[in-house]
Amino acid sequence: MRAAILEAVGTIPVFGDFKEPDEGDGRTVAEVLAAGLNPVDLMIAAGQMGPVDVPCVVGLEGVARIGDERVYFNGVPWPFGSIAQFAPVDRAEAFPVASDLSPGMAVALGIAGLAAWVPLETRAQLQRGESVLVLGASGMVGQLAVQAAKLLGAGRVVAAARHRETLEMLRERGADEVVQLGAGDDADALRRVAGDGYDVVLDALYGAALEAALPATAMGARAVTVGANAGPAATIPLSSLYGRTLMGHAGMTVPGDVRRAAYERMGRHAVAGELTVDVVSMPLSDIERAWQAQAGGPHRKIVIVP
């Protein structure tokens, strides 16, 4: 089958032929319609998430056809991956995809969408009317988090990131205010638009960005970190945590029924045009160019089509 093959750790996957998966262990060989490319895929291929046995097919998530049904899947047993013509899918763990939802958007609601929606709804337990700050709003998780916060009832949403063009676009997708990080004193910029303080912070950056944001939060605020794009360490004074809760979030720890319910709810909003991101589809044969585009921070969802 056609596939994106990682031949050596730390290299860019190549387009080539790989053995097809077999049925077994409760998995069905499904035809992949679209596969997502995510920052975590690059980290895995670089060996940053643990040892990697090569050769193997890259990719964690995708939308596939099983019979007459389209499903979203995440997690494929080694040496297979989602960026291929076929993938072994655990049908019991897959989520149904609405017939009027595009494969590209269905993929975007997966790893990125769930990392935005679930932390706001179940970890921070966002309440109607609360103020939300999204750090790293120009990435896929951040873009979806801005919209998710509004759909979950936030009274005010502030989007903060470095990429000015994406920030301005987010004004049209629900952001009440934007802050361009890295343009001066981030702590002052975040504080000036905080009003009475942020009740919830959805943080995809960590590092210095979170350090700057916490003093602008309100008493009782909940900050949930879902990524560390600004660095793996932060120096946070104890005074910034008094009366506040700081927590990390990992999708793998969320029960399947919670993820399924969130995915289906996001799908309904996407079909209604209330939740969207820009999707760019690239052919599997262009995996090297797509990989480099993802490494450059595309501010769009890259989807690979076999």
Buried (B, 14 or more C-beta within 10 A) or exposed (E): BBBBBBEEBEEBBBBBEBEBBEEEEEBBBBBBBBBBBBBBBBEBBBEEEEEBEBBBBBBBBBBBBBEEEBBBBBEBEEBBBBBBBBBBBBBEBBBBBBEEBBBBBBBBBBBBBBBBBBBBBBBBEBEEEBBBBBBBBBBBBBBBBBBBBBBBBBBBBBBBBBBEEBBEBBEEBBBBBBBBBEEEEBBEBBBEBBBEBBBBBBBBBBBBBBBBBBBBBBEEBBBBBBBBBBEEEBEEEEEBBEEBEBEBBEBEEBEEEEBBBBBBBBBEBBBEEBBBBBBEBBEBBBBBEBBEBBEEBBBBBBBBBB
